[in-house]
Amino acid sequence: MTKQDSHFINVFGIVLGILIAVAIVIFGVARAVGNSTQRQHVQQEDLYVKSVEARVAPPVRVAVAGSDNSALMIEAPTASAAPAMPVPADGAALYDAACHTCHGPGIAGAPKFGDKAAWAPRIAQGDATLYKHAIEGFTGQHGVMPAKGGRVDLPDDLIKAGVDYMIGHSR
Ligand code: HEC
């Protein structure tokens, strides 16, 4: 080993030692600072607390006769949980809400609103057939008319009003 080699090893060793010492000091300082706050923060963290509660909660809860079991009551889903779609007031409103999607632009083979030529042969079938097809759904040569235009929650009479509105503007 030459003189330069041993000199290099000495310097390298010292530099390495200093870096390790600095790293240890920084680690120590970080621990000291973190110690007072970290654990507390983690344990008060809402999600953490919830997940612990969920994990330590008993898997089943048993109603005991003669004691207060109100905490076990299963709440019926309220109407507000799944708000029903608003019910259109009349045929025109129904058309805007449920029929326009297809019959407006005439997509998917739907006879276009106001297109007299497309509606004439359909109107010729008579109102009863049109009502039936609109209410129950109908697959023709052009496409699929879904039952009630997809709004099966609506009353038949409203659908009929929608049909009246549509054919009224298309004859
Ligand atoms: C998803 C698209 C779509 C929606 C929404 C839709 N329709 Fe249709 N409708 C069609 C298609 C397609 C046809 C034509 C089917 C065929 O003749 O092949 C049709 C046909 C009709 C017919 C003619 C039936 C016949 O016997 O010729 C009526 C009446 C009708 N729709 C009423 C309505 C009403 C009322 C609404 C709203 C409540 C509505 N449609 C919503 C696609 C739709």
Residues whose N, C-alpha, C, O or C-beta is under 5 A from the ligand:
A	BS01	HEC	A98 C99 T101 C102 I107 A108 G109 A110 P111 R122 T129 L130 H133 A134 F138 T139 G140 Q141 H142 G143 V144 M145 P146 K148 G149 I159 G162 V163
